[in-house]
Amino acid sequence: MKKPEILVTPLTVNDILPLAEAGADAFVIGEQRYGLRLAGEFNRVDVQKSVELAHSKGKKVYLAMNAIFHNEKIAELSEYIQFAAAASVDAIIFGDPAVLMIAKEVAPDMKLHWSTETTGTNWYTCNYWGRKGAKRAVLAREINMDAIVEIKENAEVEIEVLVHGMSCMFQSKRSLLGNYYEYQGKVMEVENRKMQKNMFLHDKERENKYPIFEDENGTHIMSPNDICIIDELQDMLEAGVDSFKIDGILKSPEYILAVTKAYREAIDLFFEDADAYDDKKGELLATIEEIQPANRSLDTGFFFKETVY
């Protein structure tokens, strides 16, 4: 068995080195013009600096280009992919086939990770994109542990799984809140990345608060709880899942750092002594529970239940 990669979403360039020291193996960065639901905004200078810092520590950087592209942006993709190649990013994350097709033309050596967050639900789909040129498939958030293990056993590509953080429940290409306030004749500045200005849909019946995240790609309604699977990693570790993602969207740098350290300890402990991991996993979960925001409880997502809509 080989250790899975710990993949983390930093907020700024300044987070790269501390997260690398904390145990992160790779980073997802990008700008919202091309990438969906990014924890932080990284312009081209930031991307180049991030790659330089990460590579100095033997870590990888993946550039997010997983937005859904309309005609007006297609002409930009070739140049941006060429920039990514020149910056030596280790892979591009894509969902739209346009990115894959253009990358084959202008940067044929670039590694590609297929990610739609919704349709990676079986190994045939993963292998389809693998045969088209993707080296990795990111699995949907709504499948259970047994399905993940089965997909990994039959996949011809690397498999990535979200193990910690919030997931997207709904996306619209429209800026729903901004349009609503404009219709009312009000001016509203949507600043999701400022912690004190988070926006929520409040379900009073269930006492749930669903974070609303708006960016250039539209409106995203996020899950009311955070997935945390730190005490249930064994099956995926034994199956050889290639990458565990920690999503830091709408979280502080300090939170992401602490969670990264905890997962690093959990994985290293398992590979040293599986029984020792079993003995300490409850303590590691408690460590994360202590820093968890009061309005966001932890759960195991769909890992141990069937999808119900």
Summary of the structure (lengths in Angstrom):
residues: 309
radius of gyration: 18.9
end to end distance: 35.7
largest distance: 61.8
contacts: 1018
relative contact order: 0.15
helix: 40%
strand: 21%
